[in-house]
Amino acid sequence: MLGVSLGNFIRVLTGVNLVIPFMIISILCMVDYRNMIRFKFPNISKDIFILLLSQLIIVLYMVMGGSQEMNITKDIFVYYSVILIFAVGTLPKKYLNKFIIVFYVLSSINVVMALYLFFNGFGGMMTGNVDKDYLNSLEDTGKAMVFLYPSAGVTHTMATLALLKDNIIRNKLLHVFFVLFLFIDFILIISSGKRTVVLVFILYILYYLWNERKFSSLKNFLKFVPVIIILFLTIKYLLPHVPFVTDFVNDFVDHLQKGIDTLFGLDKSNYDESAAVRVDIRRKASFIFNTDFSLVNYFFGKGYMIMYMDQPLLQCVFDMGLVGVFVYIYNVLYVSIKHFVRKTNDSVYFMFKLGCINIVLTCLTAGTPYGYQMYFPVLFMLYAYHNQKSYFNVTK
């Protein structure tokens, strides 16, 4: 959850690429070798076994397919998700002890690195509008870190909300500090110009308040009135005097409006390139569905990554047909939503549910239905749920 961004930040600061080593080390540290030697997987529950089956199906499609979009790095991530499931399957229950505190410390280091890079010449551009050749040149020099700022902010927000829920921090002054730190997370998130990630941040906050029953009564709601007033005054009177914040907010609002207008055809003059590309891809896919999809294709799809769509929901149906409904729609969307509606008193289970919000929201917007990034939040959510449901309170 943190290795990719931490590894990339270290790469920029030191020139040493630690992304893949961090991923390998995380697996090696995670495995319970006693259970592995005995070939025991006590944590592969029914739900996790079904998730494993979906990953094996993806591997089968990948091996058999004739993809025009083959990418060695991304394909390795597909295998990595299978290995990750087996690694989690060996874990004992005690693995989750002190998890939130450790994760919060590491995610805080991640945010500090992101802030350092942000204020030292590696920020200041909107990924939705910047020229692709310019982005490639930045990537060659290790400066395209704007992609990782929202990742640092999102993971730290998850850890902060889980920590606040855990009531480990009982000092009210420290509570205020943690809440203020969320504002830094928001700055990192909005700096990327990514619309979906900003929505994820807002939903994290709302989901936390809903889970904690902060809206359950007028008395609870009134407690937040002073906070709402302070936020309103800060946004209205303080932020306009902070130049870079104002620029980011204005650019983001403009980027958001262009995306909505382009996707829904509301204003032909208000054009957003990334949204327009997705509209064009949907048109091409719809044409193929109508003219070149046989009965066999509806059941088994056209094959692994025959055409890259940058929209996971559409990609899984196009590639795998009804099989894709099981692989992605059931294991990612249905399972996540089923757990969303459950309130919980357990902070670890709660944090991993937050992680699933992102993958549900991006089902129509970006990425593919393949790779560990799409499935590990569900995996850890199921692991936390099945290992702790005997002693924490989960209510529907």
Beta strands, then each sheet from edge to edge (+ up, - down):
strand 1: 343-344
strand 2: 394-395
sheet 1: 1+ 2-
end
